[in-house]
Amino acid sequence: MSVRAVWLLGLEKGETSVKLSRRYPTVEKRARIFNGESYTKVPEDKVFQNALLAELGMTDLDKNFVEHRDSCCRINKTSVYEIAIGDGVLWPVLVLTQNAILYACLPLVEQSLTPHPPLMSLRGISSAFALLTGLMTFLNMAQRNESEIATKVAQLPAMLMHACPLGTPTDTDFGLMQTLSGSLVPQNAISSAQAQKQPAWKPGVYKGKPQVNVCVTEQITSMQYDKKNFIDMWQEYGTVSCKCDLEGIMPTVTVSLNLPINGSPLQDILVHPCVSAVDSTILTFNSVDDMDDSLFNGPYKFPFTPPLDVFKLCYYTSQVPIPPILGSYQMKEEEQILKIAVNLKLHESVKNGFEYCEAHIPFFNRGPIVHAECKVSHGQLEVSREKSLLVWLIGQKFPKSLEVSLTGMVIFPANHSAQPTDPFCTGLTAYVKLYFRIPDYTLTGCYVDQHSVQVYSSAKPRIITSKELLSSEYYIWNSKGDAPMASRSLHS
């Protein structure tokens, strides 16, 4: 149940870098003995990075069809890959992705690799998966800025010495490990007046400034077509994240989710195991059964004894009546010239205050952009460095009309290498993808009032609450071309 190597590869801004690399020579010696003639040495970081990106098709040179990688005879249903290294192969390489970081791990296989043994028979796979998910959870605890992520990455080498000594994972909860090393006191340091049975899942007690942080994050997905026979689709789902730094063995907290009078009711609610009690009626509201849940609009109360690290208190969905931004996209082709028109309208009920709002207009199978002559009514337009993408920076606010537009033409070369390629987005099949974040706002109106958070602990904590709306897979398809159809009207 050991691992031979671990890598973290950053994918920021179109460039790949090795954020972390750790090898275990003692495990490598065992691999040489166990694997015999099928053994392949772990290569240098740069060689592994290039080989992994080629296998995943994440470089411009490898986006064309590759028979051994992309054929229907090889459909990868797992996150385990075979990476070609010179004349040999590295297998099984477990690869996970989150927030522009590739997490890769090569577990030890205690037998010959020819032929490949079934994955279910390999004990190292589960250990490697636990190690990578622990790393993902730890880095995801950071805010979305490069400096804090870089600080956490810098802590990982020392933490891996304790979490994975000599290549054998023993403790993959890196968040708890950090807390235990910095702000916990041993059980015997607690006075007898505070003596209480210590739960097995909570190995330490927090000591420091008491604070409770609750964040409501809602994400909206959308497929918009601007066609009579196509129904626009959107879905909203949310999570409530908590971090409770509280003294005492078993402090209890009650968080209430509130909705305005006209708010969209919460459905499909899933709660964390630490929640001690919840009204069973709110768990029956779902988006599948035809039930009238509009009569209940909160508050949704969740009493719990918090873990030491960040956790998701609950998940939910909601049927919001309209997406925050409605759009249309028209693209027409005349030889090597594309005429495009994009119109976006912010719904009047949505907060007009963005951290960022961008519209990305990619072009596939046409070669690099030779010239772009476009006019925007608001914001600014940029051409990506790869010359295959228009980036419309709308900014932090829509104008008073709440509508913005882009019109113009894009010229491509007559003879080209067709980079980048996409087997689906051919001809007039094209899309605009929106990226935005609205702080201090949710579509459902769901929020946590800091004065309603009840904490039963030895000291009064500071309560911090926040909310945000994020775009996720937000597409507007060209109304002049074909598009993937989620549903279709019964009337033609």
BABA-668492 format. One record per residue (C-alpha): x, y, z. Coordinates in steps of 0.001 Angstrom, whole numbers, plus 500000, padded with zeros to 6 digits. Layout:
# BABA-668492
XYZ;...
# end
This chain:
# BABA-668492
500000500000500000;502858502354499165;503350504955496439;506391505471494230;505901509167493442;503499512111493780;503199515190491527;501189518405491538;501128520195488171;499758523735487838;497777524662484711;497410528405485224;497079530768482254;497844528148479638;501213527240481152;502121524069483023;504504523982485971;505533521403488562;504286522706491898;505310519622493882;507259516465493178;508069513744495683;509773510383495030;510404507499497417;513645505634496588;512952502744498991;509599502085497317;511285502385493906;513709499590494833;510761497386495794;509040498232492490;512149497127490570;512041493762492341;508274493203492123;507797494358488504;510810492527487051;511138492989483289;508007495164483169;509625497756485451;509942501357484165;511937503910486135;510188507078487334;511480509797484969;512507513388485609;509700515852486321;509806517550482915;509691514239481054;506773513015483149;504933516326482759;505177516271478956;504193512603478759;501185513081481041;499909516126479155;500290514235475877;498297511302477250;495554513639478470;495542515568475170;496186518853476961;498823520293474638;498202521966471298;500323519369469512;498286516491470928;494736517699470323;494496515930466971;493096512413466860;495612509853468145;494693506245467395;496080504538470515;494660507219472815;491378508389471278;489931505378469482;486686503767470643;488626500613471471;490122502443474433;487453504199476490;488885505120479866;486200504829482524;488553505464485440;491107508076486481;493971505606485982;496254506108482972;499146504378481235;501877506927480513;504407506161477765;507979506917478922;510565506172476251;510408502448475506;508448501681478680;505222502704480371;504266503918483819;501143502222485126;498886502681487037;499122506500487204;496160507943489115;495283511472487909;492710513872489400;492002517509488478;490707520408490551;490996524193490247;493647524196487477;495877521680489302;496634518127488156;497174515693491035;499094512574489968;500291509567491943;502039506329490973;501206503544493460;503361500474493980;502208497275492273;503594494229494065;503664491949491008;504514491947487318;502764494571485208;502502492326482147;499647491765481627;498043494526483702;496367493031486783;492767494118487565;492622497467489354;490378495978492055;493208493668493069;495712496492493641;495833497676497252;497903500737496367;495111502318494285;492928503100497306;495919504510499220;496902506718496270;493330507923495868;493081508789499579;496387510674499380;495359512729496338;491882513552497667;493497514644500947;495798516984499025;492866518319496979;490808519022500096;493734520784501794;494466523081498835;490763523725498266;490591525153501805;492577528132500516;490887531185499057;490979531530495276;494230533509495090;497678532424494033;499522533634497126;497521531558499622;497656528473497402;501430528940497012;501740529152500809;499858525879501261;501890524158498527;505077525257500312;503819523484503459;503217520173501688;506792518740501651;507006518877505448;503462517581505854;504112514677503458;506908513504505763;504248512854508413;501362511895506139;503327509533503905;506529508382505653;508754506307503369;506013506305500722;503265504695502822;500212506924503424;499208506887507096;497163510088507523;495639511882504548;493690514598506415;496136517443505756;493768520104507076;493468518353510416;497199517758510454;497840521485510054;495376522310512824;496876519749515199;500377521086514608;499458524733515190;496515525391517420;495565522310519422;496358521315522968;496591517733524173;493672516228526044;495536516080529353;495950519873529331;492223520370529870;491084520966533430;488976518399535200;486083520876535246;486002520611531467;486465516851531392;484246515246528794;484398512092526754;486551512627523681;484930511346520459;487089509060518335;486635511264515260;488026514341517032;491607513649518178;492361517171519430;490867520296520976;491165523736519414;492954526479521367;492928530004520019;490650532819518924;487097531468518563;485594532065515156;482809530622512995;482903531144509229;479893530201507079;479793530678503299;476831530029500971;478029529336497419;475550528919494574;476512527828491067;474408528178487941;474714526086484779;472944527047481567;472399525941477974;470847528697475837;469954528309472143;467782531277471037;465717528863468896;461975528193468825;462289524417468833;464899524318471569;464141524923475232;466760526834477167;467927524909480228;469462526043483490;470102524524486894;471089526088490182;472796524231493025;474394525403496230;476703524405499051;477135525747502570;480753525574503782;481729525962507432;484927526393509424;484423526454513187;487401527288515420;485875526700518852;487347525681522190;486028522692524076;485625519043523262;482046519083521996;480926522629521128;477597522794519331;476524525199516613;473179525853514936;473193527465511496;469936528657509940;469511529166506196;467001531919505497;465059532800502360;463210535998501450;459435535847501005;459769535472497228;462834533213497404;463022529885495563;462592526958498021;465558524650498567;465325521078497283;467405517880497246;469023518826500568;471925516624501698;473524517244505094;476924516431506598;477044513464509029;477946515832511885;474420517323511790;472720515947514892;469086516648514025;467133518047511123;463448518439510321;462654515415508154;460099517364506125;462735519557504467;464611516461503324;461564515273501368;461505518293499049;463131517230495808;463263518231492161;462068514841490860;458686514235492502;455768516522491722;455410517989495208;454313521427496363;457193522675498496;456502526351497813;454727526707501153;457984526245503055;460630528931502638;462678528400505761;464392528879507973;466296525634507480;467999524851510802;471042522582511121;472424521870514633;475819520157514610;479073519469516427;481690520736513972;484821518885512820;488142520698513177;488649521506509507;486555522996506699;483517520926505753;480381521136503617;477437521522505991;474874520826503279;474164520711499558;470959521766497835;469330522569494493;466604525055493620;464362525742490639;465056529401489956;462678530971487409;465267532492485074;469057532466484540;470923535618485631;472171536456482121;470190535798478948;472096535765475688;472055535147471975;474908534270469614;474829534427465831;477743533336463665;477698533272459858;480472532028457592;481652533563454317;484757531699453114;487521532596455606;485448535347457257;483136534804460206;480534537431461047;479554537271464700;477016539006466921;476627538448470664;473963540040472847;473811539643476622;471185540956479026;471417540934482810;468069540162484405;466718543163486286;466324541189489529;470007540194489630;472569542268491515;474609544360489083;477941544002490838;480495541442489629;483949540520490806;484522539552487175;482379538879484110;483875537499480898;482555535991477673;484915533574475904;484312532972472187;486465530045470958;487064529090467322;487974525508466427;489239523789463280;490003527093461533;493603527879462379;494834531058464081;492948534346463890;494514536599461247;492460539686462010;489553540568464298;487507543675463640;484888543808466378;483006546467468276;481725546110471839;479150548376473450;480699547877476882;483997546549478259;486973545558476135;487905542757473745;491147540779473635;492543538069471361;494194535201473217;497872534509472795;497048531288470917;494981533309468380;492021530959468737;489886532733471316;488182536102471740;487925537209475380;485291539848476060;486015541507479415;482630542933480372;483859544217483729;482243544615487126;478967546222486067;476531546134483168;475437549560481846;472145551136482950;470310549393480102;471571546044481519;472379545020477923;475724544665476152;476546543632472598;479450542573470408;479436542685466622;482134542280464011;484047539878461850;486956537489462366;489272536496459531;491141533171459315;493863531951456910;492945530074453740;495543527391454453;496036526369458061;496957523493460376;493461523546461975;494730524186465511;493046523924467898;490705521135466817;487408519917468173;485483516981466644;482108518459467626;482460522196467031;482687522041463244;481033524299460703;478559526617462409;478396524616465626;479916527116468072;479316528660471458;480028531506473850;480948530533477408;480371532936480291;482503533203483422;481330535388486289;481197535760490061;478760537960491989;479848538411495622;477316538922498417;474463537540496280;472598534279495658;469924533526493046;467610531874495573;468107534692498044;469480532120500510;471626533651503243;472899533083506777;472227535892509250;475246536118511546;472954537025514446;470970533808513976;474038531547514320;473827529947517764;477062528771519364;477300526864522644;480945527159523652;483103528464526497;483878531747524687;481841534008522429;483159533572518877;483368535993516004;480746535096513381;481577535652509699;478993534942506995;479240535381503238;477486534371500028;478358534257496327;477053533238492917;479379531531490413;478895530491486800;479501526854485918;479243525442482370;477327528508481182;476933528155477390;475185530205474699;475082528309471388;475142529733467878;471514530016466765;472584529647463114;474164526223463633;473583522861465298;473902522460469060;473632519721471714;469984519459472738;469016518757476337;465281518808475595;462980519798472772;459580521387472571;456667519131471659;455512521708469127;457594522199465990;
# end
